[in-house]
């Protein structure tokens, strides 16, 4: 009986994830400069440094820093929503989580904080903004 509850919960979470993935895919189709998975994977080291720097910055609101620490823990843990050995979607869930958290960070801490702490190139920053669904001058 307990396994039926567990299967129901896992099935519900999977369906919720599929809906989120479909919504993000539909939103990305409407953008002329949509990012590929390869572009997103090139950003990983810079994004980790960015998140660490933002989380350590005392001028960033405490609630935002808590979300950033949670993101760092999620990225560093070997357990994911979708295992990374599954082709394409294994890494897509990490990109989705990073995009959602960075969008939240930008809206609450400001785009200037993102620009100030970005360790990579200007093209990488623009790719990150695209991944997070942010316009160039968005705050």
Backbone as a chain_set.jsonl record, in Angstrom:
{"seq": "XXXXXXXXXXXXXXXXXXXXXXXXXXXXXXXXXXXXXXXXXXXXXXXXXXXXXXXXXXXXXXXXXXXXXXXXXXXXXXXXXXXXXXXXXXXXXXXXXXXXXXXXXXXXXXXXXXXXXXXXXXXXXXXXXXXXXXXXXXX", "coords": {"N": [[0.815, -1.181, 0.0], [1.976, 1.281, 0.746], [3.739, 1.662, -1.325], [2.108, 2.288, -3.471], [1.266, 4.843, -2.849], [3.735, 6.152, -2.936], [4.409, 5.775, -5.674], [2.317, 7.224, -6.82], [2.874, 9.827, -5.901], [5.425, 10.252, -7.077], [4.7, 10.004, -9.777], [2.957, 12.195, -10.022], [4.76, 14.321, -9.528], [6.441, 13.957, -11.738], [4.676, 14.493, -13.86], [4.109, 17.18, -13.276], [6.664, 18.242, -13.683], [6.931, 17.751, -16.443], [4.945, 19.464, -17.462], [6.011, 21.961, -16.689], [8.391, 21.909, -18.183], [7.319, 21.887, -20.796], [6.049, 24.395, -20.827], [8.262, 26.112, -20.529], [9.649, 25.462, -22.873], [7.823, 26.336, -24.798], [7.844, 29.069, -24.245], [10.493, 29.676, -24.866], [10.544, 29.229, -27.602], [9.409, 31.469, -28.697], [11.349, 33.406, -28.572], [13.783, 35.165, -30.407], [16.533, 34.75, -30.141], [17.055, 32.164, -29.069], [18.53, 29.836, -26.819], [20.847, 27.134, -27.123], [21.316, 23.794, -25.802], [24.008, 23.181, -25.684], [25.212, 25.742, -25.588], [24.326, 26.518, -23.066], [25.621, 24.663, -21.401], [28.265, 25.456, -21.634], [28.388, 27.596, -19.987], [28.474, 26.764, -17.37], [30.797, 26.7, -15.453], [31.246, 29.503, -15.076], [28.742, 30.326, -14.16], [28.543, 28.988, -11.718], [30.591, 30.268, -10.286], [29.511, 32.86, -10.342], [27.119, 32.535, -8.839], [28.207, 31.807, -6.373], [29.645, 34.147, -5.736], [27.55, 36.058, -5.642], [26.06, 34.992, -3.526], [27.78, 35.412, -1.422], [27.869, 38.146, -1.215], [27.109, 40.749, 0.838], [25.435, 42.867, 0.294], [23.376, 41.94, -1.19], [19.995, 40.993, -0.816], [18.961, 39.053, 2.048], [17.081, 36.922, 1.738], [17.379, 36.352, -0.968], [20.025, 35.503, -0.998], [19.768, 33.148, 0.442], [18.289, 31.58, -1.347], [20.242, 31.393, -3.32], [22.293, 29.953, -2.003], [20.893, 27.562, -1.667], [20.627, 26.859, -4.365], [23.339, 26.455, -5.034], [23.899, 24.228, -3.419], [22.12, 22.393, -4.57], [23.236, 22.188, -7.157], [25.724, 21.091, -6.569], [25.22, 18.682, -5.313], [25.011, 15.177, -5.968], [22.518, 14.225, -6.576], [19.746, 14.714, -8.62], [16.759, 16.255, -10.019], [16.107, 15.047, -12.443], [18.018, 12.389, -13.484], [21.429, 12.833, -14.579], [22.447, 11.061, -16.465], [20.501, 10.531, -18.312], [19.884, 11.215, -21.628], [19.983, 14.542, -22.922], [17.574, 15.674, -21.432], [18.521, 15.187, -18.906], [20.492, 17.05, -18.266], [19.094, 19.305, -18.83], [17.271, 19.874, -16.802], [18.872, 20.986, -14.802], [19.674, 23.348, -16.061], [17.201, 24.612, -16.287], [16.479, 24.994, -13.583], [18.603, 26.681, -12.741], [18.13, 28.876, -14.442], [15.573, 29.746, -13.542], [16.107, 30.428, -10.84], [18.084, 32.41, -11.176], [16.632, 34.31, -12.542], [14.817, 35.049, -10.569], [16.671, 36.103, -8.726], [17.672, 38.308, -10.172], [15.389, 39.88, -10.396], [14.97, 40.535, -7.729], [17.411, 41.379, -6.605], [18.47, 42.983, -8.5], [19.65, 43.856, -11.787], [22.137, 45.001, -11.868], [23.629, 43.804, -9.835], [23.977, 41.268, -10.889], [25.487, 41.902, -13.178], [27.738, 43.039, -11.952], [28.985, 40.918, -10.597], [29.482, 38.989, -12.523], [31.712, 36.673, -13.857], [32.576, 36.007, -16.39], [32.683, 36.392, -20.002], [31.251, 39.098, -21.985], [29.555, 38.068, -23.917], [28.903, 35.658, -22.712], [27.471, 36.587, -20.511], [25.275, 37.7, -21.818], [24.228, 35.359, -22.912], [23.54, 34.059, -20.558], [21.561, 35.784, -19.618], [19.672, 35.31, -21.616], [19.143, 32.599, -21.122], [17.944, 32.82, -18.618], [15.712, 34.157, -19.356], [15.675, 36.942, -19.527], [15.582, 40.357, -20.538], [17.935, 42.603, -22.12], [18.177, 45.097, -20.667], [16.789, 44.502, -18.363], [15.446, 44.619, -15.069]], "CA": [[0.0, 0.0, 0.0], [2.841, 2.453, 0.784], [4.371, 1.829, -2.636], [1.141, 2.944, -4.339], [1.346, 6.266, -2.527], [5.013, 6.615, -3.466], [4.292, 5.831, -7.134], [1.418, 8.334, -7.133], [3.603, 11.079, -5.678], [6.443, 10.37, -8.123], [4.004, 10.257, -11.035], [2.5, 13.583, -10.004], [5.931, 15.189, -9.703], [6.89, 13.827, -13.119], [3.731, 15.24, -14.7], [4.348, 18.593, -13.017], [7.915, 18.589, -14.366], [6.648, 17.783, -17.883], [4.202, 20.696, -17.749], [6.976, 23.054, -16.589], [9.272, 21.812, -19.337], [6.555, 22.302, -21.971], [5.86, 25.844, -20.755], [9.544, 26.753, -20.814], [9.94, 25.253, -24.29], [6.942, 27.229, -25.556], [8.33, 30.436, -24.055], [11.771, 29.819, -25.571], [10.297, 29.246, -29.048], [9.035, 32.815, -29.094], [12.49, 34.304, -28.517], [14.593, 35.015, -31.616], [17.892, 34.315, -29.839], [16.94, 31.041, -28.151], [19.797, 29.203, -26.487], [20.925, 25.689, -27.264], [21.831, 23.118, -24.618], [25.469, 23.314, -25.732], [25.54, 27.087, -25.079], [24.073, 26.531, -21.626], [26.647, 23.883, -20.712], [29.515, 26.227, -21.625], [28.294, 28.612, -18.949], [28.433, 26.163, -16.041], [31.796, 27.192, -14.485], [31.02, 30.916, -14.776], [27.512, 30.441, -13.383], [28.838, 28.563, -10.352], [31.328, 31.38, -9.667], [28.558, 33.962, -10.161], [26.226, 32.214, -7.732], [29.012, 31.873, -5.142], [29.921, 35.564, -5.461], [26.304, 36.714, -5.233], [25.672, 34.486, -2.212], [28.687, 35.976, -0.424], [27.732, 39.606, -1.205], [26.194, 41.169, 1.906], [24.482, 43.868, -0.197], [22.259, 41.2, -1.777], [19.045, 40.668, 0.251], [19.163, 37.767, 2.707], [16.241, 35.906, 1.103], [17.989, 36.006, -2.248], [21.23, 34.722, -0.695], [19.322, 31.809, 0.846], [17.989, 30.866, -2.596], [21.508, 31.128, -4.001], [22.939, 28.837, -1.311], [20.127, 26.362, -2.021], [21.006, 26.518, -5.739], [24.686, 25.874, -4.987], [23.792, 22.874, -2.865], [21.466, 21.562, -5.593], [24.173, 21.933, -8.248], [26.855, 20.297, -6.107], [24.782, 17.344, -4.916], [24.899, 14.253, -7.11], [21.114, 13.864, -6.787], [19.029, 15.702, -9.419], [15.366, 15.934, -10.324], [16.232, 14.087, -13.536], [19.43, 11.967, -13.487], [22.208, 13.387, -15.683], [22.767, 10.067, -17.492], [19.436, 10.52, -19.319], [20.304, 12.173, -22.655], [19.377, 15.854, -23.097], [16.794, 16.198, -20.322], [19.281, 15.038, -17.677], [21.139, 18.324, -17.995], [18.129, 20.394, -19.031], [16.647, 20.263, -15.533], [19.797, 21.899, -14.127], [19.588, 24.648, -16.745], [15.91, 25.207, -15.938], [16.553, 25.445, -12.188], [19.497, 27.841, -12.716], [17.433, 29.987, -15.085], [14.5, 30.229, -12.682], [16.69, 31.091, -9.665], [18.737, 33.659, -11.583], [15.58, 35.284, -12.862], [14.373, 35.515, -9.256], [17.749, 36.932, -8.174], [17.728, 39.562, -10.915], [14.214, 40.685, -10.057], [15.014, 40.969, -6.333], [18.679, 42.039, -6.269], [18.767, 43.934, -9.568], [20.561, 43.416, -12.854], [23.476, 45.523, -11.576], [24.332, 42.788, -9.04], [24.368, 40.219, -11.827], [26.576, 42.44, -13.999], [28.902, 43.291, -11.1], [29.626, 39.68, -10.168], [29.667, 38.046, -13.633], [33.143, 36.472, -14.059], [32.883, 35.608, -17.757], [32.667, 37.36, -21.089], [29.985, 39.79, -22.232], [28.695, 37.124, -24.654], [28.399, 34.714, -21.718], [26.44, 37.274, -19.73], [24.084, 37.782, -22.664], [23.669, 34.002, -22.984], [22.917, 33.81, -19.26], [20.313, 36.546, -19.614], [18.742, 34.59, -22.479], [18.762, 31.394, -20.404], [17.034, 33.195, -17.533], [14.542, 34.822, -19.929], [15.752, 38.37, -19.204], [15.981, 41.27, -21.595], [19.224, 43.265, -21.867], [18.119, 46.108, -19.617], [15.784, 44.1, -17.366], [15.776, 44.687, -13.632]], "C": [[0.876, 1.269, 0.0], [3.484, 2.72, -0.566], [3.428, 2.478, -3.629], [1.143, 4.456, -4.103], [2.623, 6.864, -3.101], [4.969, 6.755, -4.99], [3.392, 6.989, -7.554], [2.117, 9.677, -6.974], [4.642, 11.286, -6.77], [5.813, 10.644, -9.485], [3.497, 11.69, -11.129], [3.635, 14.565, -10.195], [6.442, 15.147, -11.136], [5.969, 14.597, -14.064], [3.896, 16.745, -14.516], [5.618, 19.067, -13.719], [7.697, 18.677, -15.875], [5.897, 19.052, -18.274], [5.149, 21.893, -17.705], [7.91, 23.062, -17.789], [8.569, 22.271, -20.614], [6.338, 23.811, -21.988], [7.151, 26.591, -21.062], [9.929, 26.607, -22.288], [9.099, 26.191, -25.145], [7.407, 28.675, -25.432], [9.624, 30.67, -24.824], [11.579, 29.873, -27.081], [10.002, 30.651, -29.547], [10.191, 33.8, -29.092], [13.381, 34.086, -29.73], [15.996, 34.494, -31.334], [17.879, 33.188, -28.811], [18.288, 30.326, -28.01], [19.738, 27.711, -26.723], [21.459, 25.103, -25.959], [23.348, 23.243, -24.557], [25.915, 24.677, -25.195], [25.372, 27.151, -23.564], [25.158, 25.782, -20.863], [27.986, 24.607, -20.667], [29.544, 27.247, -20.495], [28.472, 28.074, -17.532], [29.507, 26.693, -15.091], [31.582, 28.662, -14.095], [29.767, 31.11, -13.916], [27.758, 30.036, -11.93], [29.615, 29.657, -9.614], [30.404, 32.573, -9.404], [27.667, 33.719, -8.946], [26.975, 32.305, -6.404], [29.293, 33.321, -4.754], [28.673, 36.31, -4.991], [25.881, 36.277, -3.829], [26.547, 35.068, -1.106], [28.552, 37.495, -0.283], [26.677, 40.024, -0.183], [25.191, 42.229, 1.451], [23.281, 43.221, -0.888], [21.307, 40.821, -0.639], [19.204, 39.233, 0.771], [18.333, 36.649, 2.06], [16.809, 35.437, -0.224], [19.23, 35.143, -2.006], [20.871, 33.311, -0.259], [18.997, 30.972, -0.387], [19.271, 30.51, -3.347], [22.277, 29.986, -3.344], [22.22, 27.526, -1.621], [20.463, 25.909, -3.44], [22.392, 25.891, -5.772], [24.658, 24.445, -4.466], [23.175, 21.935, -3.892], [22.448, 21.202, -6.713], [25.326, 21.021, -7.83], [26.474, 18.881, -5.686], [24.677, 16.429, -6.14], [23.465, 13.864, -7.43], [20.423, 15.017, -7.515], [17.566, 15.306, -9.535], [15.312, 14.864, -11.41], [17.702, 13.677, -13.58], [20.164, 12.43, -14.746], [22.549, 12.363, -16.759], [21.67, 9.931, -18.547], [19.775, 11.594, -20.352], [19.398, 13.404, -22.708], [18.65, 16.346, -21.85], [17.509, 16.046, -18.982], [19.985, 16.321, -17.278], [20.177, 19.497, -18.131], [17.483, 20.817, -17.713], [17.552, 21.198, -14.743], [19.722, 23.291, -14.743], [18.284, 25.357, -16.394], [15.949, 25.765, -14.518], [17.433, 26.688, -12.074], [18.798, 29.061, -13.316], [16.354, 30.593, -14.203], [15.073, 30.984, -11.478], [17.361, 32.404, -10.06], [17.739, 34.726, -12.007], [15.035, 35.895, -11.567], [15.398, 36.471, -8.651], [17.775, 38.289, -8.859], [16.551, 40.465, -10.563], [14.267, 41.227, -8.629], [16.303, 41.696, -5.952], [19.07, 43.062, -7.32], [19.773, 43.385, -10.561], [21.983, 43.898, -12.604], [24.278, 44.523, -10.753], [24.81, 41.66, -9.933], [25.556, 40.681, -12.664], [27.862, 42.593, -13.194], [29.681, 42.013, -10.799], [29.888, 38.685, -11.297], [31.16, 37.894, -13.93], [33.543, 36.206, -15.509], [32.839, 36.759, -18.744], [31.299, 38.028, -21.204], [29.018, 38.88, -22.998], [28.1, 36.085, -23.696], [27.306, 35.315, -20.871], [25.151, 37.383, -20.535], [23.419, 36.411, -22.797], [22.963, 33.646, -21.677], [21.588, 34.543, -19.152], [19.26, 35.852, -20.479], [18.229, 33.339, -21.782], [17.741, 31.709, -19.315], [15.783, 33.905, -18.048], [14.505, 36.299, -19.617], [16.14, 39.172, -20.424], [17.266, 41.963, -21.184], [19.165, 44.258, -20.722], [17.166, 45.753, -18.488], [16.32, 44.231, -15.963], [14.835, 43.838, -12.845]], "O": [[0.541, 2.236, -0.684], [3.746, 3.871, -0.915], [3.885, 3.157, -4.548], [1.034, 5.242, -5.043], [2.602, 7.95, -3.682], [5.443, 7.753, -5.533], [3.677, 7.664, -8.543], [1.97, 10.563, -7.817], [4.737, 12.376, -7.333], [6.344, 11.436, -10.263], [3.592, 12.323, -12.18], [3.499, 15.536, -10.938], [6.832, 16.175, -11.689], [6.444, 15.28, -14.971], [3.831, 17.501, -15.485], [5.649, 20.16, -14.284], [8.223, 19.584, -16.52], [6.187, 19.648, -19.311], [5.098, 22.751, -18.586], [8.187, 24.122, -18.35], [9.169, 22.972, -21.429], [6.431, 24.44, -23.042], [7.134, 27.594, -21.776], [10.476, 27.537, -22.88], [9.598, 26.775, -26.106], [7.368, 29.425, -26.408], [9.829, 31.751, -25.375], [12.376, 30.503, -27.776], [10.311, 30.986, -30.69], [10.034, 34.926, -29.565], [13.707, 32.945, -30.057], [16.597, 33.857, -32.199], [18.594, 33.241, -27.81], [19.067, 30.234, -28.958], [18.69, 27.091, -26.54], [21.988, 25.826, -25.116], [23.909, 23.397, -23.472], [26.881, 24.761, -24.437], [26.181, 27.764, -22.867], [25.571, 26.22, -19.789], [28.769, 24.387, -19.743], [30.614, 27.707, -20.096], [28.608, 28.855, -16.589], [29.157, 27.111, -13.987], [31.719, 29.022, -12.926], [29.747, 31.973, -13.039], [27.239, 30.671, -11.013], [29.331, 29.942, -8.451], [30.505, 33.22, -8.361], [27.488, 34.612, -8.119], [26.441, 32.822, -5.423], [29.191, 33.684, -3.582], [28.737, 37.103, -4.052], [25.401, 37.09, -3.038], [26.095, 35.201, 0.031], [29.069, 38.07, 0.674], [25.5, 39.694, -0.322], [24.2, 42.471, 2.139], [22.278, 43.888, -1.141], [21.767, 40.368, 0.409], [19.54, 38.322, 0.014], [18.839, 35.546, 1.859], [16.726, 34.256, -0.56], [19.461, 34.168, -2.721], [21.603, 32.369, -0.564], [19.375, 29.804, -0.471], [19.365, 29.437, -3.943], [22.849, 29.144, -4.035], [22.864, 26.495, -1.816], [20.572, 24.71, -3.696], [22.602, 24.898, -6.468], [25.318, 23.562, -5.014], [23.644, 20.811, -4.07], [22.49, 20.057, -7.164], [25.845, 20.262, -8.648], [27.315, 17.982, -5.7], [24.295, 16.875, -7.221], [23.217, 13.232, -8.457], [20.504, 16.165, -7.079], [17.178, 14.187, -9.202], [14.561, 13.894, -11.303], [18.564, 14.547, -13.704], [19.601, 12.424, -15.841], [22.909, 12.752, -17.87], [21.882, 9.282, -19.571], [19.937, 12.76, -19.994], [18.182, 13.295, -22.553], [19.066, 17.342, -21.259], [17.14, 16.711, -18.014], [20.069, 16.648, -16.094], [20.434, 20.573, -17.591], [17.179, 21.995, -17.526], [17.061, 22.11, -14.078], [19.71, 24.293, -14.028], [18.27, 26.576, -16.222], [15.5, 26.886, -14.278], [17.066, 27.645, -11.392], [18.867, 30.155, -12.756], [16.229, 31.815, -14.123], [14.583, 32.058, -11.131], [17.223, 33.404, -9.356], [17.992, 35.919, -11.84], [14.819, 37.104, -11.483], [15.037, 37.525, -8.125], [17.889, 39.315, -8.19], [16.709, 41.68, -10.445], [13.675, 42.268, -8.344], [16.286, 42.545, -5.061], [19.913, 43.922, -7.063], [20.627, 42.564, -10.226], [22.937, 43.277, -13.074], [25.487, 44.4, -10.948], [25.917, 41.15, -9.76], [26.521, 39.937, -12.84], [28.949, 42.31, -13.696], [30.911, 42.035, -10.752], [30.467, 37.628, -11.048], [31.82, 38.89, -14.227], [34.733, 36.182, -15.823], [32.943, 37.929, -18.377], [30.322, 37.584, -20.601], [27.81, 38.913, -22.761], [26.946, 35.681, -23.844], [26.325, 34.648, -20.544], [24.061, 37.183, -19.999], [22.193, 36.311, -22.793], [21.912, 33.006, -21.688], [20.606, 33.992, -18.655], [18.086, 35.813, -20.113], [17.037, 33.039, -21.832], [16.788, 30.957, -19.113], [14.888, 34.221, -17.265], [13.425, 36.868, -19.457], [16.934, 38.719, -21.249], [17.648, 41.913, -20.015], [20.053, 44.246, -19.869], [16.772, 46.634, -17.723], [17.498, 43.985, -15.703], [14.946, 43.764, -11.622]]}, "num_chains": 1, "name": "protein.A"}
